[in-house]
Amino acid sequence: MARKFHINGAGEVGPCRVGSNPLARNRRGCPFGGEDQHYNSAEEAQIAYEKTMMDKLVNGAVQKDGTRKHPLAGIPSLGSRENSKAVRLSREVEESVTEETLNRWRGMDYNSHEAQLAKQIDDFRAGGYGEGQLANLMVNTGTVAHYYAEKDIRELSKERAEIEMAEEINALRDKMVSRNRELLAESGVSAPEGFDAGNFGIESVRVEPGRKSEIDGKITRIQQDLPVFQKLHEGWNSIGKGNE
């Protein structure tokens, strides 16, 4: 059976050395979890880890008794009193987001981090949250949004680079086909009926029309939002260290 992958204590994906047999894994006791925490590939393990971390950030970690621990619990500056740094941070973000950006966020899928931030700001303006509550919500949602925004930019940039490479291959192929046809014409050789002797079986790489422009638009949108997410992410790190 194929080797399984798990997440170690440092949050890194790696192959499980206990063995591929589920019974053997349970018997020998992998320190990083049972069969339900082992995955068929490194990619599958990474996706599961990211989902778990996002759930912890937004909803809090699950305790042994099954209850949720608040994401900011245990941070001294967010105990019984409101954190002045968090309140200032949320106020700065709330004031820095333009109405145009808010309208764009409101129009997104409700489960997106942008839509969640827009709802939080709208509720705050309508008196639905106190400043301390808004601070807690925004630093949670913002730090998750920052992580996925940067990840999306990396993945979109990689796809864009692959498209550009395909375009270069197609351009080179077209030059080769054109030159081959010229040489055939000069030599007077005729190709069999139904056979394009000019391309010699060189196939072009399929490029989805308009995809590169679509990617550019997505990257531009994310880059517009990234400063807000960056501010919240830095605020999270600062608050998490207990700095006032």
C-alpha positions in Angstrom: 0.0 0.0 0.0 1.1 3.6 -0.7 2.7 5.6 2.1 0.5 8.0 4.0 1.2 11.6 4.9 0.6 13.6 8.1 1.3 17.0 9.7 4.0 17.0 12.3 4.0 19.2 15.5 5.6 22.1 13.6 2.8 22.2 11.0 5.0 20.6 8.3 3.8 17.9 5.8 5.8 14.7 5.8 5.5 11.0 5.0 4.5 8.7 8.0 7.2 6.3 8.8 5.0 4.1 10.9 3.8 2.2 7.8 1.0 2.2 5.3 -1.1 -0.4 7.1 -3.8 1.4 9.2 -3.8 -1.4 11.8 0.0 -1.1 12.1 -0.3 2.7 12.5 -2.8 2.3 15.3 -0.8 -0.5 16.9 2.6 1.3 16.8 1.0 4.7 17.6 2.0 7.5 15.3 2.6 10.6 17.4 0.8 12.8 14.9 -2.6 11.1 14.9 -4.6 8.1 13.8 -5.9 7.1 10.4 -8.2 10.1 10.2 -5.2 12.4 10.4 -3.2 10.6 7.7 -3.7 11.4 4.0 -3.0 9.9 0.6 -0.8 12.7 -0.7 1.3 15.7 0.6 -1.1 18.0 -1.2 -4.2 16.5 0.5 -2.5 16.8 3.9 -1.6 20.4 3.3 -5.2 21.3 2.3 -6.5 19.6 5.5 -4.0 21.5 7.6 -4.9 24.8 6.1 -8.6 24.1 6.7 -7.9 23.2 10.3 -5.8 26.3 10.9 -8.5 28.6 9.4 -11.2 27.0 11.5 -9.1 27.6 14.6 -8.4 31.2 13.7 -12.1 32.0 13.0 -13.9 29.7 15.4 -11.4 28.8 18.1 -9.6 25.5 18.9 -11.7 22.5 20.0 -10.9 21.5 23.6 -10.8 18.0 25.1 -14.4 18.5 26.4 -15.6 19.4 22.9 -16.1 23.1 23.6 -14.5 25.8 21.6 -11.7 28.0 23.0 -12.1 31.7 21.8 -9.3 32.4 19.3 -8.0 35.3 21.4 -8.4 33.6 24.8 -5.3 33.7 27.0 -4.0 36.9 25.5 -3.6 39.2 28.5 -4.5 42.4 26.7 -7.8 40.9 25.5 -9.2 39.7 28.8 -12.0 41.5 30.7 -11.2 44.9 29.3 -11.1 46.1 25.7 -7.6 46.2 24.1 -6.8 49.8 23.2 -4.4 48.7 20.4 -7.0 46.3 18.9 -9.6 49.1 19.1 -7.3 51.6 17.3 -6.4 49.0 14.7 -10.1 48.2 13.9 -10.9 51.9 13.8 -8.0 52.6 11.4 -9.1 49.8 9.1 -12.8 50.7 9.3 -11.9 54.3 8.3 -9.4 53.3 5.6 -11.8 51.0 3.6 -13.5 53.1 1.0 -17.2 52.8 0.2 -16.2 51.6 -3.3 -14.2 48.7 -1.8 -17.0 47.9 0.6 -19.5 47.7 -2.3 -17.2 45.3 -4.1 -16.8 43.2 -1.0 -20.6 43.2 -0.4 -21.1 41.8 -3.9 -18.8 38.8 -3.2 -19.8 35.3 -2.1 -21.0 35.6 1.5 -18.4 33.0 2.7 -15.5 35.1 1.4 -13.3 36.9 3.9 -13.9 40.2 2.1 -17.7 39.8 2.5 -17.2 38.9 6.2 -15.2 42.0 6.7 -17.7 44.1 4.9 -20.5 42.7 7.1 -18.5 43.4 10.3 -17.9 47.0 9.3 -21.6 47.5 8.3 -22.7 45.9 11.6 -20.3 48.1 13.5 -21.6 51.3 11.8 -25.2 50.1 12.6 -24.3 49.7 16.2 -24.3 45.9 16.1 -20.8 45.6 17.6 -18.9 47.3 20.3 -15.4 48.4 19.4 -13.8 45.5 21.3 -16.0 43.0 19.5 -15.2 44.5 16.2 -11.5 44.4 17.0 -11.7 40.7 17.8 -13.6 39.8 14.7 -11.5 41.9 12.3 -8.1 40.7 13.5 -9.4 37.1 13.2 -10.9 37.4 9.8 -8.2 39.7 8.5 -5.3 37.5 9.4 -7.0 34.5 7.6 -7.7 36.7 4.6 -4.1 37.9 4.5 -2.9 34.3 4.4 -5.2 33.3 1.6 -4.7 36.5 -0.4 -0.9 35.9 -0.5 -1.5 32.3 -1.3 -3.9 33.2 -4.2 -1.4 35.7 -5.6 1.3 33.0 -5.7 -0.9 30.4 -7.3 -2.3 32.9 -9.9 1.2 34.2 -10.7 2.3 30.6 -11.3 -0.6 29.9 -13.6 0.1 33.2 -15.5 3.7 32.1 -16.0 2.6 28.8 -17.3 0.3 30.5 -19.8 3.1 32.8 -21.0 5.4 29.7 -21.5 2.6 28.0 -23.5 2.3 31.2 -25.6 6.0 31.2 -26.3 5.9 27.5 -27.3 3.0 28.2 -29.6 4.8 31.2 -31.2 7.9 29.0 -31.8 5.7 26.2 -33.2 4.0 28.7 -35.6 7.4 29.8 -36.8 8.6 26.2 -37.4 5.3 25.4 -39.2 5.6 28.4 -41.5 9.3 27.7 -42.3 8.5 24.0 -43.0 5.8 25.0 -45.4 8.1 27.4 -47.2 10.8 24.7 -47.6 8.2 22.2 -48.9 6.9 24.7 -51.4 10.5 25.5 -52.5 11.3 21.8 -53.0 8.0 21.1 -54.9 7.1 18.2 -52.6 3.4 17.6 -52.3 1.9 16.2 -49.1 -0.6 13.3 -49.1 -4.2 14.4 -49.2 -5.5 15.2 -45.7 -2.0 15.5 -44.2 -0.6 18.9 -43.2 3.0 18.2 -44.0 3.9 21.7 -42.7 3.6 20.9 -39.0 5.1 17.4 -38.9 2.9 16.5 -36.0 3.9 19.5 -33.8 0.8 20.2 -31.8 0.1 23.7 -30.3 -0.4 24.0 -26.5 -4.0 24.9 -25.6 -4.4 28.3 -24.0 -7.8 29.3 -22.6 -8.9 32.5 -24.4 -9.0 35.5 -22.1 -7.6 33.5 -19.1 -4.5 35.7 -18.7 -6.5 38.8 -18.6 -8.8 37.2 -16.0 -5.8 36.3 -13.9 -4.5 39.8 -14.2 -7.8 41.2 -13.0 -7.9 38.8 -10.0 -4.3 39.7 -9.0 -5.1 43.4 -9.3 -8.2 43.0 -7.1 -6.3 41.1 -4.4 -3.4 43.5 -4.4 -5.9 46.3 -3.8 -7.2 44.5 -0.7 -3.9 43.3 0.5 -2.9 46.5 2.4 -6.0 46.1 4.6 -5.4 42.4 5.2 -1.7 43.2 5.9 -2.6 45.9 8.5 -4.9 43.4 10.3 -2.3 40.6 10.1 0.4 42.8 11.6 -2.1 43.9 14.2 -2.8 40.3 15.1 0.9 39.5 15.5 1.3 42.6 17.7 -1.7 41.9 19.9 -0.8 38.2 20.1 2.5 39.2 21.6 0.7 41.2 24.3 2.1 44.5 23.1 0.0 47.6 23.9 
